[in-house]
Amino acid sequence: MRTIYVDKDIPRMLAVKALRPYWPGVIWSSISPAHVEDLPEPSLPGPRWLRVRNHQCGVCATDLALLMVKADPGIAPAALPGNNRFYLGHEVVGQVVEVGPEVTRFKVGDRVVMESRYAGPNCHTQEIDPPCRFCAQGQTRLCENASLGKGPDGVGGGWGDGYTAHESEVWPLPQDIDDDQASLIEPMAVALHGVLRRPPAPGERALVIGAGIIGLLTVQAIKAIEPEAHVSVMARYPHQIEAARRLGADLVITDGDLYEEVARATGARLYRAPMNRGMLLGGFEVIYDCVGSKETVCDGLRWARAGGALILLGITLGNLKVDLNPVWYQEVDLIGSHTFGMEDWRSRRVHTFDLVIEMLQAGTLTAAGLITHRFPLEDYRQAIATALDKHTGSIKVTFVLKS
């Protein structure tokens, strides 16, 4: 089994962090916590486990952050013992090739996408009964038993030939969803869940910070949820600007003084002060931060109107020093959005994956034009370099793994 993974090895992580500015290739060296290996094909570790052979997998910014050791070992999730090895690649579609004797949800030949496998163990994968309150609600990413270490872990990920998983960690696909659409279900679900954490009302002004794949999908999700919302997006590159407009953005902010541009877009009053980036009175009703850096969080809180909201879809995996005063002074809500789960949608309870599939089938969401580059797995270094360099025109880089 060919696979690429990263271990939580603090000395190696610190060494790579120190050397990477001077030696970019250090991530592929023996010093690195990242490994490209051909492992023996693992046996199924339990009767409710299955094996998936990969067809296609996207390159995600979270994978890149782990690979490039941009994650800080001091962040809160790094303290959890359940987060020790990360098999890279989770935007993956594949086919079930083996099932354990007690698997009930799948059979050999079924096409599936990875759901909770990348997020680590939960009550269902550890077969804990009764499950914690979050797993009982279908919100497995918030599991309170995630680091108990009961039972086996899956081996392999999307950046490889295949993987083993508990049957609860993968999601079934209907026949009319093709591999391109399927490989984008996970990032579409991330965007859709973020919008549903605080959807805009008709006529409200929404801002999307960042026009990478999650930002672009968030633009699309806002228009799917509330077509009457006015959506602005901040984009850097020409291909992002074109994609944002195509996916429904009403306004694209590209350069200049961003505080002045936000004031102009919303009719807010901008106030400057010495040694201060400024403050708006007025602004956007809701802001979706798809970057999650200290700069974007600080700015986003200042760009939200009083009583507005900033939803944190993206995150920089480091300790962020930000000015939280707008949360107090302007009563701005700072809302986290961690991947996906169960949603309340039009008087029913539905998983984000199923909602995305329904919207793809209805044409409300589209995958068209989002996959810009395709590589075989053996060209993984070129694929990663392409994904990291937005001057290549990359939106979504994808490994094609099916022979």
LINURJO-V42121 format. One record per backbone hydrogen bond with DSSP energy under -0.5 kcal/mol. NH is the residue of the N-H (numbers start at 1). CO is the residue of the C=O. Records with the same first field share a line. If there is no record, write none. Layout:
NH = CO + CO
This chain:
3 = 37
4 = 159
5 = 35
6 = 86
7 = 33
8 = 84
9 = 7
10 = 8
13 = 9
14 = 10
15 = 11
16 = 12
17 = 13
18 = 14
19 = 15
20 = 16
22 = 19
23 = 19
26 = 23
27 = 24
28 = 25
29 = 26
32 = 29
35 = 5
37 = 3 + 35
39 = 1 + 37
49 = 46
50 = 165
51 = 98
52 = 163
53 = 95
54 = 52 + 161
55 = 93
56 = 93
57 = 399
58 = 91
59 = 397
60 = 58
64 = 60
65 = 61
66 = 62
67 = 63
68 = 64
69 = 66
70 = 65
71 = 65
72 = 317
75 = 72
78 = 75
79 = 76
80 = 77
83 = 80
84 = 82
86 = 6
87 = 85
88 = 4 + 86
91 = 58
92 = 90
93 = 56
94 = 112
95 = 53
96 = 110
97 = 51
98 = 51
100 = 49
102 = 47
103 = 47 + 100
109 = 96
110 = 107
112 = 94
113 = 171
114 = 92
115 = 169
117 = 169
119 = 116
120 = 116 + 117
126 = 122
127 = 124
128 = 123
129 = 127
136 = 132
137 = 133 + 134
138 = 135
139 = 134
140 = 138
142 = 139
143 = 140
146 = 143
148 = 145
157 = 162
158 = 89
159 = 88
160 = 158
161 = 2
163 = 52
164 = 155
165 = 50
167 = 48
169 = 166
170 = 167
171 = 113
173 = 111
177 = 174
178 = 176
182 = 178
183 = 179
184 = 180 + 181
185 = 182
188 = 184
189 = 185
190 = 186
191 = 187
192 = 188
193 = 189
194 = 190
195 = 191
196 = 192
197 = 193
198 = 194 + 195
203 = 228
204 = 201
206 = 204 + 230
207 = 286
208 = 232
209 = 207 + 288
210 = 208 + 234
216 = 212
217 = 213
218 = 214
219 = 215
220 = 216
221 = 217
222 = 218
223 = 219
224 = 220
225 = 221
226 = 222
229 = 226
230 = 204
231 = 229
232 = 206 + 230
233 = 251
234 = 208
235 = 233 + 253
240 = 237
241 = 237
242 = 238
243 = 239
244 = 240
245 = 241
246 = 242
247 = 243
248 = 245
249 = 244
250 = 231
251 = 231
253 = 233 + 251
254 = 252
258 = 256
261 = 257
262 = 258
263 = 259
264 = 260
265 = 261
266 = 262
267 = 263
268 = 263
269 = 281
271 = 279
273 = 276
276 = 273
279 = 271
280 = 302
281 = 269
282 = 280
284 = 303
285 = 205
286 = 205
287 = 309
288 = 207
289 = 287 + 311
290 = 209 + 288
297 = 293
298 = 294
299 = 295
300 = 296
301 = 297
302 = 298
303 = 299
304 = 300
305 = 284
307 = 330
308 = 305
309 = 285
310 = 333
311 = 287
312 = 310 + 335
313 = 289 + 311
314 = 289
316 = 292
317 = 315
318 = 316
320 = 318
322 = 320
324 = 322
327 = 324
328 = 324 + 325
329 = 325
330 = 326
332 = 326
333 = 308
335 = 310 + 333
337 = 312
339 = 337
340 = 338
343 = 350
345 = 343 + 348
348 = 345
350 = 343 + 348
352 = 341
355 = 351
356 = 352
357 = 353
358 = 354
359 = 355
360 = 356
361 = 357
362 = 358
363 = 359 + 360
364 = 359
365 = 359
370 = 367
371 = 367
372 = 370 + 396
373 = 396
375 = 398
379 = 376
380 = 377
383 = 379
384 = 380
385 = 381
386 = 382
387 = 383
388 = 384
389 = 385
390 = 388
392 = 389
393 = 390
394 = 389
396 = 370
398 = 373
399 = 57
400 = 375
401 = 55 + 399
402 = 55
